[in-house]
């Protein structure tokens, strides 16, 4: 009977280690000091997916978490890629050419956009390189008047990549108030040469 507390302690320790190895809840803290209880679900390049006890998931930049959390993520065993949780819709069967026609640019091909070479996508879209490091790269264009996406002229198009794989896009569409122009509608908002009094 004297050994009962030691045995209980050993069982609890074993249980807690098994619990930790199954990706159970832990405290994650961001750089602002806010904490939540969640488990590590997936690591994808510079981002991490965590899941709270209620099933709610968050995709966060790893850099937004505390140094201790970043170290934990770095040393965590590799996690399988997260599977899409969306339900396929009727447009999922459209050919890339049909989608590209709607976009107005050759954005999609036979290979998934997220698996395509970022350099090749940027070249197809006419977006020059903005910056490049060993792992990440960005491309940006302040577009010319005849450049169209989704039936309108974007003020700028930016694309971001990790390890030459596209991770995100930023399209900026501006209006008169954004550019202090008084001329016309649609693409005419970008007219910077006509004085407002004359444009009115």
Beta strands, then each sheet from edge to edge (+ up, - down):
strand 1: 26-29
strand 2: 35-44
strand 3: 47-51
strand 4: 57-61
strand 5: 129-132
strand 6: 136-141
strand 7: 156-162
strand 8: 165-172
sheet 1: 1+ 2- 3+ 4-
sheet 2: 5+ 6- 7+ 8-
end
